[in-house]
């Protein structure tokens, strides 16, 4: 039998796969040897199956595409996935990567049928073959070498981390099934039943809070899906499902659906997340195309190629364009699912994260931080005129990352988690002290459950409309949320400040089992259509795709009270929510994490229920603990001086908005909350500024 399943330029060898697994087996006895003999038989079966699968996949035209919640990364062990390579490739490179991923997935399926998987590794981490430069004080753009013992921890293009073993229907790859081994309730059906009734009033947090949270989410994670032009809802494939790609995970829509039914929509397209590939065979895992660190990758990118494309290479600046005599991010020629189709001469914007144009309010958030970088670089150049472009860029980047980390932990997380949880997870920042909590045994890689479920809490915050507010703080226009998707033209016509004034003054909905129809029925609605996608249904489907265990298991993992019966559930959520869940799920163990996590009663002082509080708190704890270059650390290469750190502590979201808006004169002290008698509007001139004179070079 040939050692390679694919040709020599694209393939991975059986011996590499076997050795990769064999080297991780601690007890090499006769039983294990027998398992590997079975493995060889499975490999032969996979090889034969792959020949027919490749022909089928070739006909459906597989290609990479950026998910609405992420983008694709090159799987490890495949060609074109080496250090520094762009994660978005040409069609030829893409085809090779997809073939490699399909191979790996097919082997996993065959292994699941043939052998006991208990000896397989729980996670697959790539082997680092490059040298880390210990004398380099700045972050690597791809997150590598932050941990110098484990250089790939937190790196872009590596697997999400598991908090619990994934639960797949076949133990390896297929989506989770019910307690009885039957299909779980249809995701669109659940979206209709569980998310359509509002029970809680609006909260004091502002729209800016939601979009800052989305910006942080995009900074820390980007999930890849397996295909671009995969017609999972094509009529031909619906009639002949055997010809459809195995990477399709479409959601069937009932003719009785009250919204989609009359519009003759019978299918919502969903494609599976890209599986981790390479020399480690086991359960299906997913890739994070972003760095896991809170490091400004949404601004600067997660690959060297992306960062270079964004830089002007002059005075430390990012590339820019002037719109109505004000600076904006450089334009992008990309159109389609990452941008939409703006009318000429307008173009979409380019940023470190490809989702920059997904929502115009998110584009506004990106604009603030892009301008902040260039403002910092300009001031540093004034103070240190002999600094090179590279030094100016890296120092401005280092300061901006510190500001982003500080604002996230000082302003955003306390509102989200509450004071008690901030103490419990040791997330508080003491402005008078350095932080010495770095632990090189902590892997900061983003938890799969964080990205696939817990941090999706923000979907429930959205209102139906977005307010544009004028200089006199009166609403001049209310735009349906569906009109803000992939629509950067609002920035061209209205400018930045109308959006920002609306964002700091508009209240959010509470975290609850209610999600706006703008998200459940009109997501990314195309021009000329009266319907869009259902993000709530996709969220449920994505959790199953990722093997996220059911809700009750997460309660146990978090040390919370066990839920064994429907009566138990009444102790943690509203009785009406329990009644609805019981109507749609046969067993309490079947409940998906997302709907139950949203339905839990909030912990006092927090916006979240106890399960989401646990999962999100754990993530941000290790985000800080596992970052060797965290801004508060003392006596590390690249640490700020005590005086510099005092200046970083002056940074705040209000200052970021004042400095980087077009011409806003006033803002409340805490812009993540709407104005109130306790949160009055202030003149921008009265808000403290970071003094960069502490960065003046003595040489």
N, C-alpha and C positions, 0 to 999 in steps of 0.2 A: 504493500500500500504506500502511496506517496505520502511523504511527511507533510507536504503543504496542501492546504485546502484551496488556496488561491495561488496565483502566479508569484514568482519570486520577488517582483517589485512591490506587491501589495500584501503578501501573505504573512501569517504567523505560523510557526511550526508547532506540530504536535508535541515535539520534545520540549519546546519552551513552555507550553502550557502544562505538561505533565511535571516538568521540573519545578515550575513555579508553585504548583500545588504541593508536590512532594517535599520541597524544602521547608514548607510550613507545617508538615506533619511531625509532631514531636515523637510519636511512638510508631516506629517502622517495624511492623511485625507481619506474620503470614496473612492475617486477615486484611491488613491494609494492602498488601501486595495483590491479594485476590480482587480487592476493589479496583485497583488500577488495571487489572486484566479486563474487568468489566468496562472500565473507562475506554480501553482500546476498542472494544466492540461498539460502544456508544459513538466513538469518533468516526468509525466506518459508517454507521447509520447516519450520523450528522452530515458526513461528506456526500452521501448519496442524496439526502434530502436537500442539501444546499444547492446541488446542481439544478434541481427543478425550481427551487425558491428564487435563485438568481435570475432565471429566465422570466419568472413571473414578476419580480420586482423591477426588472429592466423595462417591462412593458408598461408598468404604471408610473414610471419616470420619477423614482425617488430622488430627492434632493434635500439639502438642509434648509430649514426655515427658522426664523426667530419666533418663539412662542409669544403670546400676549403677556406671559409672565416670565419670559426669559429668552435666552438665545443659545445657539448651539456651540458646543466646544468639541474640538477634535478628540476622539477617544484615544486613551493611552494605548500604546503598543501598535498603533496603526501608523502608516506613513503620514508625513506632513504634520505631525503633532509634537515636534521637538521644541525645545526651549526657544521662545522668541517668535515662534510662528504665529501668524495671524489665525484667529479661531474661525474666521469666515473665509472660505476657500473658493477657488475656481470650481466649475462643474466637474472637471476631471479629478481634482483632489477630493471633491465631495463624494463622487461615486466610489472612489477607493475607500474612503472612510466608512461610507454606508455599508459597502460589501463586508468590510472588516467587522462592523458592528453586528450585521446580520449573522455572520459566521459565529461570533461569540454567543449571540442569543440562541442560535440553533443548538450549539453545543450544550448550553445551559439546559435547554428544554430536554435534550436527550439524556443528559446526566440525571435530571430529575426523575426520569422514567426508569433508569437502569440501576442506580446505586443510592446508597444511603449518603446523604449530603452532610452528615454531622461532622465529618473530618475536614470539610472544606473551610477555608478562612471566612470569618464573618465580614471582613472588609478587605478591599483591595487597594493598596496604596502604591503608586508608582515608585520605582527605584530612581534615586537621584544620581546622575552621572556627572553633573557639572560641579565645579568648585565654587564654594562660597567665599567671597572676599570679606574677611573679618574686619578689615580696616575701612570699609565703606560705610559712611554714617547715614546715608539716605536709604529709603525703602526701594527695593526692586519693584518695578512696575507690575510684575506678575505675582507679587507676594512671596516669591521664593526666598529662601535663606533668612527669613525673619527669625525662625527657629534654626539655629545653626547646627543643632544635633539632628533635627528632623526637617531638612530644608523644604520639603514639599508640603508641610502642614500649612494650610490656609492658602496655598497657591491656586491661581486660576487654572481651570481645566482638570481639577482633581475631584474625587467623589465627595458628595455630601456625607456627613458623618451620621451614624445611626445612634440614637439613644436607646432604641430597642430593636431586636431582630425583626426584619420585615415580615409581613404576613401576606403570602401569595397563595392563590388558589391551589396551585400545584406544588407549592413549597419553594418554587424557583423563580417564576416569572409572571404567571397569569394573575389577573386581578383577584382581589380578595372575594371570597364567597361567604355565604351566611353560615350560621352555626350548624345548619343541616347540610352544608355543601351545595346549596342552591344559589342562583344569582341574587345579589342584593337588589333592593328596589332601584328602579330607574332614576338616574340623577336628575333629569328634567322633572319627573313626577315629584321628587323630593323638593326641588326648588319651588315648585308651585305650592305644595302643601305646607312647607315649613317656613318659607321666607316672605309670605305675603301679608302678614298681619302685624301691625305695629302696636306694641304694648307700652313702650317707654317714651318719655318726653325727650326733647332735644337737650343737649348738654352744653356746658359753657365753653368747651374747647372750640377753637376756630378751624375754619377750612385750611388755614396754613398748617395747623397741627397734622392734619391728614396727609397733606402733600409733602411735608417734611418727612413723615413716616414712610411714605412711598419712596422718597429719595434715598433714605437710609436703607430700605429694603433693596433697592436697585444697586446700591453701593456694595452690599454684602452678598448678593446672590443673583444668579442669572441661569435659569434652567434651560437646557437644550432639548429640542424635540427631534424626532428621527427623520423628518421629511419636510419638504417644502411644497411640492406640487402633488401631494398625495390626495387624490380625490375620494376621500373616505365616504362622502355622501353623494357621489356620482350615481346616477340612476342605474347604470350598468352594474356597478358593484353592489347596489342594494338588491338587484334582482338575482345576481350571481355572487353571493358572499364568498364562495370558495376562491374567487379570483381576486379578492381584495387583499391588500397587504396586511400582514400580521401586526404591523405597527399602527394600524387604525384602531381607535378606541371610541368610535363615534357614539353619540347618544341618540337612541331612537325617540321619535316624538309621536305621541298618540294622535290619531285624527280627532280625538275628543279634547285635545289641549285647547283651553279657552282662548289663548292668544295665537299660537302657531297653527292650530288646526284650521281655522278659516282662511289662513294664508297659504295653505297647502304645503307647509313645511313639515317634513316627516323625519328629518335627520339633522343633528347638529354635529358638525365635524370636529373631532378631537384626534390628535395624533399622540402616540406615546412619547414620553420623555426619552431622550437618547440614553441608551445604556452605557455604563462604563465598559470599556473594552480592554483587551490586552492579555497578559500572560497569567491572569488570575481568574480561574473559572469558579463561579459560585452563584449565589442569588443575584438577581438583577439589582444593580445600583445605578444611581443617576449622577450626572456631572454638574458641577458648578463652574460656569464659564467665567464668573467674576472672582476676584480675590475675596476670601472670607473675612478679611480685616476691614475695619471701618477706616478706610484709608484714601477716600476721595477717588476711588476707581470710576465712579459714575462721572467724574469730571475729566480725569486723565486717561482712562482706559485701563485695561488689564493685560495688555500686550505691548511690547515695544513698538510694533508697527503702528498700533492705534495711537499711542502717545505721540510718536513722531508726526503723524498726520495732523495732529491738533496743534502742534507748536509752530510759532512763527520763526523761532531760532534767532530772535532779536530782542534783547533787553529782558529776557526771561518771560516773554508774553505768550499767551495763547492766541491763535489766529482769531481774527474778528472781522466784522463787517459793520458798516454804519447804516442804520435804518432811522430815517427822520432825525439825522444828526446825533444819534445816540448809539453806543457800541452794543452789538449783539454777537452771539456765537457765530462762527463761520457757517456758511450755508453748506448744505449737502445736496448732491445730485440724486441721492437715493429717493425713489418713490415707491409706492405700493404699501405693503402691510406695515412697514416701519415708519411711514410718513403720511400717506395719503397723496393726493394730487393737488397741490396748491395752484392757484391760477397764476399765470405769468404776470410780472416777472418774479413773483415770490417763490422762494424755495424753502425747504425744510432746514432745520438746524442740525449741526453736527456736534457730538459730545462724546465723552468717554463711554457712555452707556447708550446702546442703540435705541432704547425706548424713550429717548428724550422728547420725541414728538407725539407720544402716545396720548397725552392729555395736555391741553394748553397750560393749565395751572402747573403741571409738572415742568413744562418748558420754562415757565416763569421762575420756578425754583432753581432750575439749572442755570438760568441767566444770572440770578443773584450770585451764585457761587463762581461762575465763570468770571464775572466782573470783579468779584473779591480777589481772585487770583491775580488778575492784571493790575488791580489797584495796589496789592501788596508788592508785586514785582516793580511797579513804577516807583513806589516810595523807597524800596530797598535800593534801587538804582540811584535815586537822588542822594541817599545817605552814603552809599558805597559806589561811587562812580567808576571805580576800577574793577569791580566784580565782573566776571564773565557772564555771558548769557546763561551758561549751564548752572553756575552758582546762583544767579538770580532766580532762575526757574525752580531749582531744587529747594532753595530756602523759602521762596514764596509757597511752594507746595507743602513744605514741612509745617509752616505756620498755619496754612489753611486747614490741613488735616487736624492739627491741634485744636483749632477753633471748632471744627466739625465734631470732633470727639467730645469736647467740653460742652457744647450746646446740647448734644444728644444726651449726655449723662446728667447735665445740670438742669436742663429745661424740659426736654421731651420725656425722658423715662420717668421722672418723678410724677408727672401728670398721668402717664399711662399705667404705671405699676403701683404708685402710692408710697407713702413714707415707710410703712412697715416692711413692704417687700424690698424697697431700696436698702434698708438696713439688713434684712435677712440675707440678701444676695451680695451684700458688700459692694454696692454700686455707687455709694455716695462719694462725692469729690470734696475733700477738705482743702479749701483754698489756701490754707496756711501751711500745708505740708506737702512733701513729695509722697508719691505712692510707690511702695516697695513690694507690691504683690505679684510681680511677674514670676511665672512658674514655667520652666522649660519642659515640664512633663504634661502641660495642658495643651491639647490640640484645639486651636481656635476654629477649626473647620466648621462651617455652618451645619447645624443639625438638619437632617432631611425633613423632620416634622416641623421645624421652624418655618422653612420656606414653603412646604407643601400644604401646611394647615395653619399653624398658630398665628403667624404674622399676616395671614390673610384676614384677620379680624377687621382690618380697615375697610373691607368691602361693605360692611354694614354701616359705616359712618356716613356714606355719601348721601347728599341731598339730591333732589330731582333737578334743581337748577343751580346755576352759578351766577352770582351777582357781580355786575360791573359797577363800581362806585366811583363817583366823581370827586374833584378836589374839595367840594363842600360836604363830603361824606354822605351824600344822598345817592340812592341806587338809581342809575340811569338806564339800566337794562338788565333783564334776567334771562339768561340763555339756558335752554335745556341741556342737560349734561351730554346728551348724545351728539350735540353740535360742537363739543369741545374735543372729541376724539380725533386724533391725527389732523388737527386744524390749527397750525401755527399762524394762519392768516390773521387771527384775532390780535396777535402781537403786532403785526404789521399795521393794522388799521387803528387799533385802540391804544397801542403802547403798553408798557409794563404796569404802570401805576394803577390803572383801572382794575386790573386783575388783582394786584397786591392789596389795594384798599378793600376790595371785596373779600379776599382771602382772610384778612385779619378781623373782619367784622361779621362774617357769616357763621352761624352756629352749625355744629354737626349733629347728626343723629347719634343716639346712644348705641354702644355695642350690644347687639340684640339679634334675635332670629327674625329680623326684618331687613330685607335688602331691596333697594329701590328698583322699580321696573326699568329705569334707565340703564341699569346694569344687568338685570335679569332678562330683558327682552329687546334692548336696543344697543347692546354693546357693539362698538365698532360698526354701527349701521352705515351701510354704503349709500351714496347719493342716489336718490330716486327710489329707494326701498323704504318700506314702512316697518321693517323688523331688522333686528341684529342678532347677536349671539347671546347666550346666557352664561355670564361669568360665574354665577353661583353654582350652576350645574357642573360647569367645567371644574370648579374647585373640588367638588365631591368626587368627580371622575378622576381628577389628578391625584387625589389622595389614595385612591384605590390603585391607580397606575404605579404609584411609588411604594406600594406595599405598606402603607401607614396602618398600624393596628387599630382596632376599634376603640371607641371612647372609653369604655370601662377599663381597658388595660392601661390607658394613660393615667387614669385616676390612681391606680395602684403604683405605677412607676413614680408618681409624684408624692407618694405617701399620704394620699387623701383617703377619705372613707370609701370603702368598697361598695360598688353598685352591683347587686345581684338580682334585684327585682325592680319592677316598675314602681313599687312603693318606695324603694330606696331612692329612686330618682327624684321623687317629690321633695326630698330634703335638700336638693341642690339647685332646683329650678322651679319656675312657676308651674302650677298644676295644669294650666291650659297647654303649656308647651309639652309637658309630659303626656297629656292626652293625645296631642297631635303626633308625637313620636311613636306612641303605642299603636296608632292607627296605621302607620306606614311601615314600621319594622316589626317582624315577627318575634324577635328575641331582643332583649336589652343588650346582649353582647354584640348584636349586629350593628348597633348605631355607629355611624361614621363620626369621626372626631369633630369635623368642622361644625355641623349643625348643633351638636351637643355643647361644644365649646362656646359657641355664641349664645346658647340658651341659658347657660349657668347664671345664677344671680351673682352680681358683681361683689367682689370683696370690698369692704368699706374703705374708702379713700382711693380706690383703683377704678379704672374703666373696665377691668376684665374680671371674669370668673376665675376660680382658683386653679383650674387646669391650665388655661392659657397663661395665667400669671406665672405658674411654675415653669412652663416650657420656655416662655420668652425671657423670664428672669435668668434661667440657667444659661441660655444662649449668650446674653449680654455679659454675664459674669465671666464666661470663658473668653469672650471677645476681648475683654480688658486684661484678664489674667494671662492669656496666651500670646500677648503682643509685646515682643521685646522692644519695640520702638514706640510704645504707648507714650503719649506726651507728658505724663506726670512723673515718669521714672527718673531716678537720680543716678548719677555716676555711671551712665551708659554712654557708649559712643553715640553722639547725636542728641544727648539729653540737653534740654534747655537749662540755662543758668537760672538761679533763683529769681533774679530780677526780670529775666525774660518770661518766666512762668507767671510772675505777678501780672505782667501785661496780658498774657493769654487769658488769665482769669477775668479780665475786663470785657472779653468778647461776649456777645449776647446776640440773640436772633434779632432783637430790635435794632441793634447797631448794624447788623448785616443788611437789613432791609433799608434803613436810612441811607447807608453809604452807597448802596448799589441799585436803588430804585432810580427812576428817571428824575423825579423832583418831589418826592414826598417830604412834607415838613413836619408831620406829627405821626406818632404811633404809640400804642399802649406799651407799658413796661414789659408785659408778658404777652407777646403777640400770638402765642399758641392758645391763648384764651381771648374771648371777645371782650371789648371794652365794658367796664362796669365801674361803679363807685370805688371798688377796691382795685381797679386796674385802669386808671385814667389815662387818657391820651397825654403824651408828653411832647414837648418840642424836641426834634431830633438833636438840636444843639446841646441839650442838657444830658444826653446819654453818653456815658464814658466811652472813650476810644482807646484802642490798643496803640501804644506809643512805640514805634519801631526803632527809636533811637538806641534802644538796648541791643540792637543787632548791628550797630556800627562797628566795622572792623577796625582793630587797632593797628593793623598792618596796612 
